[in-house]
Amino acid sequence: MATGPLAPGAGPSLCCDRCGQAAADPLQQILMSAVWLISGPDGPTTARYCRACPPVGPITDLTCLRCGDGPLLVGDLAADPSEPDDVLPAAARDWLAAAGWRLDGPVCPDCRPRR
């Protein structure tokens, strides 16, 4: 059996981490490409959700100043609006820093200058 590059659209499908539903159309694929940073049993972890399954609670949309991409931080990882300058909780800051984010921008790992 010959192997080669996959045809466009034949790659792995995005699936909801809560219900397992795959993206059935381009809009759902766009929605499920959003990365959520949620609390997990061993600390913050990432997840993807379909339109019917996003987590509830406070949400912070962390956006890279250069590309506009970034995770949605939810629940106890979201910024507290009562805090000055919407400071992120330590667990979220630690995870983002370990993932390569520069938080003084913020600038994501893909846009951050390499040294």
DSSP file with accessible surface (Angstrom, degrees, kcal/mol):
  #  RESIDUE AA STRUCTURE BP1 BP2  ACC     N-H-->O    O-->H-N    N-H-->O    O-->H-N    TCO  KAPPA ALPHA  PHI   PSI    X-CA   Y-CA   Z-CA
    1    1 A M              0   0  228      0, 0.0     2,-0.2     0, 0.0     0, 0.0   0.000 360.0 360.0 360.0 127.5    0.0    0.0    0.0
    2    2 A A        -     0   0   98      1,-0.0     2,-0.4     0, 0.0     0, 0.0  -0.526 360.0-161.1 -79.9 142.1    1.4    3.4   -1.1
    3    3 A T        +     0   0  134     -2,-0.2     3,-0.0     3,-0.0    -1,-0.0  -0.932  24.1 137.4-121.6 150.6    1.6    6.2    1.4
    4    4 A G        -     0   0   55     -2,-0.4     0, 0.0     1,-0.0     0, 0.0  -0.915  56.5 -33.5-166.0-169.3    1.9    9.9    0.7
    5    5 A P        -     0   0  136      0, 0.0     2,-0.2     0, 0.0    -1,-0.0  -0.284  66.9-109.1 -63.6 146.2    0.6   13.2    1.6
    6    6 A L        -     0   0  121      1,-0.1     5,-0.1    -3,-0.0     3,-0.1  -0.472  32.6-107.6 -73.5 147.3   -3.0   13.4    2.6
    7    7 A A    >   -     0   0   63     -2,-0.2     3,-2.4     1,-0.1     4,-0.2  -0.385  53.6 -77.9 -67.4 151.9   -5.5   15.1    0.3
    8    8 A P  T 3  S+     0   0  137      0, 0.0    -1,-0.1     0, 0.0     0, 0.0  -0.277 121.4  15.5 -52.8 134.4   -6.8   18.4    1.5
    9    9 A G  T 3  S+     0   0   88     -3,-0.1    -2,-0.1     3,-0.1    -3,-0.0   0.425 100.9  99.1  82.0  -3.1   -9.4   17.9    4.2
   10   10 A A    <   +     0   0   58     -3,-2.4     3,-0.1     3,-0.0    -3,-0.1   0.428  59.0 101.7 -96.1   2.4   -8.4   14.2    4.7
   11   11 A G  S    S-     0   0   36     -4,-0.2    -4,-0.0     1,-0.2     0, 0.0  -0.008  89.2 -52.2 -75.4-175.3   -6.3   14.9    7.8
   12   12 A P        -     0   0  130      0, 0.0     2,-0.3     0, 0.0    -1,-0.2  -0.285  60.6-126.6 -61.2 142.6   -7.3   14.3   11.4
   13   13 A S        -     0   0   68     -3,-0.1     2,-0.3     1,-0.0    -3,-0.0  -0.652  16.9-114.0 -92.0 147.0  -10.6   15.8   12.4
   14   14 A L        -     0   0   41     -2,-0.3     9,-1.8     9,-0.1     2,-0.4  -0.637  37.1-168.5 -75.3 136.9  -11.2   18.2   15.3
   15   15 A C  B     -A   22   0A  58     -2,-0.3     7,-0.2     7,-0.2     2,-0.2  -0.966  27.0-105.5-129.2 147.4  -13.4   16.6   18.0
   16   16 A C     >  -     0   0    4      5,-2.5     4,-1.4    -2,-0.4    33,-0.3  -0.485  21.3-144.5 -68.8 131.5  -15.1   18.0   21.0
   17   17 A D  T  4 S+     0   0  103     31,-3.5    32,-0.1    -2,-0.2    -1,-0.1   0.631  96.6  44.7 -73.9 -12.5  -13.3   17.0   24.2
   18   18 A R  T  4 S+     0   0  139     30,-0.3    -1,-0.1     3,-0.1    31,-0.1   0.887 131.6  12.0 -95.4 -51.2  -16.6   16.8   26.1
   19   19 A C  T  4 S-     0   0   72      2,-0.1    -2,-0.1     0, 0.0    30,-0.1   0.590  90.8-125.8-106.8 -12.2  -19.0   15.0   23.7
   20   20 A G     <  +     0   0   48     -4,-1.4    -3,-0.1     1,-0.3     2,-0.1   0.444  53.0 154.2  83.9  -0.7  -16.6   13.6   21.1
   21   21 A Q        -     0   0   79     -6,-0.1    -5,-2.5     1,-0.1    -1,-0.3  -0.384  37.7-135.4 -65.0 135.1  -18.5   15.2   18.2
   22   22 A A  B     -A   15   0A  42     -7,-0.2     2,-0.4    -2,-0.1    -7,-0.2  -0.572  33.2 -90.2 -85.5 154.9  -16.4   15.9   15.1
   23   23 A A        -     0   0   21     -9,-1.8    -1,-0.1    -2,-0.2    -9,-0.1  -0.522  40.8-170.9 -65.8 121.0  -16.7   19.2   13.2
   24   24 A A        +     0   0   83     -2,-0.4    -1,-0.2     1,-0.1    -2,-0.0   0.624  64.4  15.9 -93.2 -15.9  -19.3   18.5   10.6
   25   25 A D  S  > S-     0   0   65      1,-0.1     4,-2.2     0, 0.0     5,-0.2  -0.938  88.3 -92.2-149.9 170.3  -18.9   21.7    8.6
   26   26 A P  H  > S+     0   0   99      0, 0.0     4,-2.2     0, 0.0     5,-0.2   0.864 121.5  53.1 -58.8 -36.5  -16.4   24.6    8.2
   27   27 A L  H  > S+     0   0   92      1,-0.2     4,-2.6     2,-0.2     5,-0.2   0.941 110.2  47.0 -64.6 -45.0  -18.1   26.8   10.8
   28   28 A Q  H  > S+     0   0   34      1,-0.2     4,-2.7     2,-0.2    -1,-0.2   0.881 109.8  54.8 -64.1 -34.3  -17.9   24.0   13.4
   29   29 A Q  H  X S+     0   0  102     -4,-2.2     4,-0.8     2,-0.2    -1,-0.2   0.920 108.9  47.7 -65.2 -39.7  -14.3   23.4   12.4
   30   30 A I  H >< S+     0   0  115     -4,-2.2     3,-0.8     2,-0.2     4,-0.5   0.943 113.3  47.9 -64.0 -46.1  -13.5   27.1   13.1
   31   31 A L  H >< S+     0   0   71     -4,-2.6     3,-1.1     1,-0.2    18,-0.3   0.905 112.7  48.3 -61.8 -41.4  -15.3   27.0   16.4
   32   32 A M  H 3< S+     0   0    1     -4,-2.7    -1,-0.2     1,-0.2    -2,-0.2   0.579  96.3  71.5 -81.1  -5.5  -13.5   23.8   17.5
   33   33 A S  T << S+     0   0   61     -4,-0.8    -1,-0.2    -3,-0.8     2,-0.2   0.668  75.3 104.4 -80.3 -12.8  -10.1   25.1   16.5
   34   34 A A    <   -     0   0   34     -3,-1.1     2,-0.5    -4,-0.5    15,-0.4  -0.463  69.7-138.3 -67.1 134.5  -10.3   27.5   19.5
   35   35 A V        -     0   0   42     35,-0.4    37,-2.6    -2,-0.2     2,-0.4  -0.842  14.3-159.1 -98.5 129.1   -8.1   26.3   22.4
   36   36 A W  E     -Bc  47  72B  25     11,-2.8    11,-1.8    -2,-0.5     2,-0.7  -0.889   9.1-146.5-105.5 135.6   -9.5   26.5   25.9
   37   37 A L  E     +Bc  46  73B   0     35,-3.3    37,-2.0    -2,-0.4     2,-0.3  -0.921  33.1 169.9-101.0 114.1   -7.3   26.5   29.0
   38   38 A I  E     -B   45   0B  31      7,-3.0     7,-2.6    -2,-0.7     2,-0.4  -0.830  40.0 -94.6-122.8 162.2   -9.2   24.7   31.7
   39   39 A S  E     -B   44   0B  59     -2,-0.3    38,-0.0     5,-0.2    36,-0.0  -0.623  45.6-175.3 -76.0 130.5   -8.4   23.4   35.2
   40   40 A G  E >   -B   43   0B  23      3,-1.1     3,-1.6    -2,-0.4    -1,-0.0  -0.710  42.5 -95.5-117.9 175.0   -7.5   19.7   35.1
   41   41 A P  T 3  S+     0   0  133      0, 0.0    -2,-0.0     0, 0.0    -1,-0.0   0.796 126.9  36.3 -62.4 -27.0   -6.7   17.2   37.9
   42   42 A D  T 3  S-     0   0  166      1,-0.5    -3,-0.0     2,-0.0     0, 0.0   0.054 131.4 -74.6-112.5  22.9   -3.0   17.8   37.5
   43   43 A G  E <  S-B   40   0B  31     -3,-1.6    -3,-1.1     2,-0.0    -1,-0.5  -0.616  87.0  -9.5 113.8-174.8   -3.2   21.6   36.8
   44   44 A P  E     +B   39   0B  33      0, 0.0     2,-0.3     0, 0.0    -5,-0.2  -0.211  64.3 171.9 -59.6 144.6   -4.2   23.6   33.7
   45   45 A T  E     -B   38   0B  64     -7,-2.6    -7,-3.0    -9,-0.0     2,-0.3  -0.951  29.1-108.9-146.9 163.2   -4.7   21.7   30.5
   46   46 A T  E     +B   37   0B  67     -2,-0.3     2,-0.3    -9,-0.2    -9,-0.2  -0.684  34.5 170.3 -99.2 153.9   -6.1   22.5   27.0
   47   47 A A  E     -B   36   0B   5    -11,-1.8   -11,-2.8    -2,-0.3     2,-0.3  -0.963  22.6-140.7-151.4 163.8   -9.3   21.3   25.5
   48   48 A R        -     0   0   81     -2,-0.3   -31,-3.5   -13,-0.2   -30,-0.3  -0.979  20.4-165.7-129.6 144.5  -11.5   22.0   22.4
   49   49 A Y        -     0   0   16    -15,-0.4   -15,-0.2    -2,-0.3     2,-0.1  -0.963  16.9-127.8-134.4 148.7  -15.3   22.2   22.4
   50   50 A C    >   -     0   0    6     -2,-0.3     3,-1.1     1,-0.1   -27,-0.0  -0.267  47.9 -89.9 -79.2 176.6  -18.2   22.1   20.0
   51   51 A R  T 3  S+     0   0  140      1,-0.2    -1,-0.1     2,-0.2    -2,-0.0   0.819 126.1  48.7 -60.3 -30.7  -20.9   24.8   20.0
   52   52 A A  T 3  S+     0   0   88      1,-0.2    -1,-0.2     0, 0.0    -3,-0.0   0.648 111.3  47.9 -85.6 -13.2  -23.0   22.9   22.5
   53   53 A C    <   +     0   0   18     -3,-1.1    -1,-0.2     2,-0.0    -2,-0.2   0.270  65.3 136.4-118.1  11.7  -20.3   22.0   25.1
   54   54 A P        -     0   0   52      0, 0.0    -6,-0.0     0, 0.0    -3,-0.0  -0.272  59.8-103.2 -64.0 149.9  -18.2   25.1   26.0
   55   55 A P        -     0   0   20      0, 0.0     2,-0.2     0, 0.0    20,-0.1  -0.291  33.4-130.2 -66.1 156.6  -17.5   25.4   29.7
   56   56 A V        +     0   0  137     18,-0.1    19,-0.0     3,-0.0    18,-0.0  -0.664  59.3  63.9-103.3 164.3  -19.4   28.0   31.7
   57   57 A G  S    S-     0   0   45     -2,-0.2    19,-0.0    17,-0.1     2,-0.0  -0.629  94.0 -18.3 118.3-176.0  -18.0   30.6   34.1
   58   58 A P        -     0   0   77      0, 0.0    17,-2.1     0, 0.0     2,-0.4  -0.353  63.5-163.2 -64.0 142.2  -15.8   33.6   33.7
   59   59 A I  E     -D   74   0B  82     15,-0.2     2,-0.5    18,-0.1    15,-0.2  -0.997  11.1-164.0-131.1 133.7  -13.8   33.5   30.4
   60   60 A T  E     -D   73   0B  31     13,-2.9    13,-3.3    -2,-0.4     2,-0.9  -0.983  12.8-148.1-115.2 126.2  -10.7   35.6   29.4
   61   61 A D  E     -D   72   0B 103     -2,-0.5     2,-0.6    11,-0.2    11,-0.2  -0.832  13.7-159.4 -93.6 101.6   -9.8   35.7   25.8
   62   62 A L        -     0   0   18      9,-2.2     2,-0.5    -2,-0.9    -2,-0.0  -0.764  14.2-170.6 -85.1 118.1   -6.0   35.9   25.8
   63   63 A T        -     0   0   55     -2,-0.6     7,-0.2     7,-0.1     2,-0.2  -0.947  23.1-125.7-120.3 126.9   -5.0   37.4   22.4
   64   64 A C     >  -     0   0    2      5,-3.1     4,-1.5    -2,-0.5    43,-0.2  -0.458  17.3-139.0 -64.6 132.7   -1.5   37.7   21.0
   65   65 A L  T  4 S+     0   0  127     41,-2.7    -1,-0.1    -2,-0.2    42,-0.1   0.718  98.2  44.1 -67.9 -19.6   -0.8   41.3   19.9
   66   66 A R  T  4 S+     0   0  137     40,-0.3    -1,-0.2     3,-0.1    41,-0.1   0.890 130.3  13.6 -93.6 -46.1    0.9   40.1   16.8
   67   67 A C  T  4 S-     0   0   70      2,-0.2    -2,-0.1     0, 0.0     3,-0.1   0.601  89.0-126.0-109.5 -15.2   -1.3   37.4   15.3
   68   68 A G     <  +     0   0   49     -4,-1.5     2,-0.2     1,-0.3    -3,-0.1   0.491  68.9 122.4  83.7   2.4   -4.5   37.7   17.2
   69   69 A D        +     0   0  109     -6,-0.1    -5,-3.1   -35,-0.0    -1,-0.3  -0.516  26.0 122.2 -93.3 164.6   -4.5   34.0   18.2
   70   70 A G        -     0   0   18     -7,-0.2   -35,-0.4    -2,-0.2    -7,-0.1  -0.823  53.1 -74.7 158.2 165.9   -4.6   32.7   21.8
   71   71 A P        -     0   0    8      0, 0.0    -9,-2.2     0, 0.0     2,-0.6  -0.378  33.5-122.1 -82.9 160.3   -6.4   30.5   24.3
   72   72 A L  E     -cD  36  61B  33    -37,-2.6   -35,-3.3   -11,-0.2     2,-0.5  -0.918  27.0-150.3 -96.3 120.3   -9.7   31.1   26.1
   73   73 A L  E     -cD  37  60B   0    -13,-3.3   -13,-2.9    -2,-0.6     2,-0.3  -0.833  19.5-168.0 -95.4 131.1   -9.0   30.9   29.8
   74   74 A V  E >   - D   0  59B   8    -37,-2.0     3,-1.6    -2,-0.5   -15,-0.2  -0.857  38.5 -14.7-126.5 153.4  -12.0   29.7   31.8
   75   75 A G  G >  S+     0   0   25    -17,-2.1     3,-1.7    -2,-0.3   -18,-0.1  -0.326 129.3   0.3  65.4-130.6  -13.2   29.4   35.4
   76   76 A D  G 3  S+     0   0  117      1,-0.3    -1,-0.3    -2,-0.1    16,-0.2   0.534 132.1  60.9 -74.2  -1.2  -10.5   29.9   38.0
   77   77 A L  G <  S+     0   0    2     -3,-1.6    -1,-0.3   -19,-0.2    -2,-0.2   0.539  86.7  95.3 -96.0  -9.5   -7.9   30.4   35.3
   78   78 A A  S <  S-     0   0    7     -3,-1.7    -4,-0.1   -20,-0.2     2,-0.1  -0.434  88.8 -94.0 -78.5 156.1   -9.7   33.5   33.9
   79   79 A A        -     0   0    8     -6,-0.2     9,-0.2     9,-0.1    -1,-0.1  -0.406  35.9-120.2 -67.5 143.9   -8.7   37.0   35.0
   80   80 A D    >   -     0   0   72      7,-1.0     3,-2.0     1,-0.1     7,-0.3  -0.789  15.4-151.2 -86.5 114.7  -10.7   38.4   37.9
   81   81 A P  T 3  S+     0   0  101      0, 0.0     5,-0.2     0, 0.0    -1,-0.1   0.719  94.4  62.1 -63.2 -16.3  -12.3   41.6   36.6
   82   82 A S  T 3  S+     0   0   95      2,-0.1     3,-0.0     3,-0.1    -2,-0.0   0.654  89.2  87.1 -81.9 -13.4  -12.2   43.1   40.1
   83   83 A E  S X  S-     0   0   94     -3,-2.0     3,-1.4     4,-0.1     2,-0.1  -0.587  94.1 -97.6 -82.4 148.6   -8.4   42.9   40.0
   84   84 A P  G >  S+     0   0   88      0, 0.0     3,-0.9     0, 0.0    -1,-0.1  -0.380 104.9   3.9 -64.7 138.6   -6.5   45.9   38.6
   85   85 A D  G 3  S-     0   0  158      1,-0.2    -3,-0.1    -4,-0.1    -6,-0.0   0.702 117.2 -84.2  60.8  23.4   -5.4   45.3   34.9
   86   86 A D  G <   -     0   0   96     -3,-1.4    -1,-0.2    -6,-0.2    -7,-0.1   0.925  61.0-157.1  48.0  52.3   -7.2   42.0   34.7
   87   87 A V    <   -     0   0   67     -3,-0.9    -7,-1.0    -7,-0.3    -1,-0.2  -0.386  11.1-125.1 -63.0 133.2   -4.3   40.1   36.3
   88   88 A L        -     0   0   21     -9,-0.2    -9,-0.1     1,-0.1   -10,-0.1  -0.531  30.0 -99.1 -78.2 147.4   -4.3   36.4   35.4
   89   89 A P     >  -     0   0   42      0, 0.0     4,-2.5     0, 0.0     3,-0.4  -0.251  34.9-110.0 -61.3 154.0   -4.2   33.8   38.3
   90   90 A A  H  > S+     0   0   48      1,-0.2     4,-3.0     2,-0.2     5,-0.2   0.871 116.6  56.2 -56.3 -41.3   -0.8   32.3   39.0
   91   91 A A  H  > S+     0   0   47      1,-0.2     4,-2.0     2,-0.2    -1,-0.2   0.909 110.7  44.5 -61.5 -40.2   -1.7   28.9   37.6
   92   92 A A  H  > S+     0   0    0     -3,-0.4     4,-2.8   -16,-0.2     5,-0.2   0.934 114.0  49.3 -68.8 -44.9   -2.6   30.4   34.3
   93   93 A R  H  X S+     0   0   96     -4,-2.5     4,-2.7     1,-0.2     5,-0.2   0.925 111.9  49.1 -59.9 -44.0    0.5   32.6   34.2
   94   94 A D  H  X S+     0   0  110     -4,-3.0     4,-2.3    -5,-0.2    -1,-0.2   0.921 113.0  46.5 -63.3 -44.3    2.8   29.7   35.0
   95   95 A W  H  X S+     0   0   74     -4,-2.0     4,-1.8    -5,-0.2    -2,-0.2   0.939 114.2  47.5 -63.7 -46.8    1.2   27.5   32.3
   96   96 A L  H  <>S+     0   0    0     -4,-2.8     5,-2.6     2,-0.2     4,-0.4   0.916 112.1  49.5 -63.1 -42.1    1.4   30.2   29.7
   97   97 A A  H ><5S+     0   0   55     -4,-2.7     3,-1.4    -5,-0.2    -1,-0.2   0.923 110.7  50.1 -63.4 -42.5    5.0   31.0   30.5
   98   98 A A  H 3<5S+     0   0   92     -4,-2.3    -1,-0.2     1,-0.3    -2,-0.2   0.826 107.2  55.5 -65.4 -28.8    5.9   27.4   30.3
   99   99 A A  T 3<5S-     0   0   43     -4,-1.8    -1,-0.3    -5,-0.2    -2,-0.2   0.498 127.5-100.2 -81.3  -4.4    4.2   27.2   26.9
  100  100 A G  T < 5S+     0   0   19     -3,-1.4    -3,-0.2    -4,-0.4     2,-0.2   0.525  70.5 148.7 101.3   7.0    6.4   30.0   25.7
  101  101 A W      < -     0   0   21     -5,-2.6     2,-0.7    -6,-0.2    -1,-0.3  -0.495  41.6-144.1 -72.4 141.4    4.1   33.0   26.0
  102  102 A R  B > > -E  107   0C  77      5,-2.9     5,-2.7    -2,-0.2     3,-0.9  -0.948  15.9-166.0-100.3 111.1    5.6   36.4   26.8
  103  103 A L  T 3 5S+     0   0   58     -2,-0.7    -1,-0.1     1,-0.2     5,-0.1   0.580  73.1  76.7 -83.1  -8.6    2.9   37.9   29.0
  104  104 A D  T 3 5S+     0   0  130      1,-0.1    -1,-0.2     3,-0.1    -3,-0.0   0.575 118.8  11.7 -78.8  -3.5    4.0   41.5   29.0
  105  105 A G  T < 5S-     0   0   20     -3,-0.9    -2,-0.2     2,-0.1    -1,-0.1   0.902 104.4-115.7 -97.5 -63.3    2.5   41.9   25.4
  106  106 A P  T   5 +     0   0   26      0, 0.0   -41,-2.7     0, 0.0     2,-0.4   0.631  52.9 169.5 -78.9 153.1    1.0   39.3   25.4
  107  107 A V  B   < -E  102   0C   2     -5,-2.7    -5,-2.9   -43,-0.2    -2,-0.1  -0.999  27.1-130.6-131.4 129.4    2.9   37.6   22.6
  108  108 A C    >>  -     0   0    7     -2,-0.4     4,-1.3    -7,-0.2     3,-0.8  -0.231  28.4-104.5 -74.8 166.6    2.4   33.9   21.7
  109  109 A P  T 34 S+     0   0   32      0, 0.0    -1,-0.1     0, 0.0     3,-0.1   0.833 119.4  56.4 -61.4 -32.5    5.3   31.4   21.3
  110  110 A D  T 34 S+     0   0  137      1,-0.2    -9,-0.0     3,-0.0   -10,-0.0   0.803 115.3  36.6 -70.1 -29.1    4.8   31.4   17.5
  111  111 A C  T <4 S+     0   0   33     -3,-0.8    -1,-0.2     2,-0.1     3,-0.1   0.543  91.2 108.8 -98.6 -11.0    5.3   35.2   17.3
  112  112 A R  S  < S-     0   0   91     -4,-1.3     2,-0.0   -12,-0.1   -11,-0.0  -0.491  78.6-109.1 -70.5 132.0    7.9   35.6   20.0
  113  113 A P        -     0   0   76      0, 0.0     2,-0.3     0, 0.0    -1,-0.1  -0.347  31.7-126.1 -61.1 138.5   11.4   36.4   18.7
  114  114 A R              0   0  177     -3,-0.1     0, 0.0     1,-0.0     0, 0.0  -0.660 360.0 360.0 -84.8 143.3   13.8   33.5   19.0
  115  115 A R              0   0  285     -2,-0.3    -1,-0.0     0, 0.0     0, 0.0  -0.725 360.0 360.0-108.5 360.0   17.1   34.2   20.7
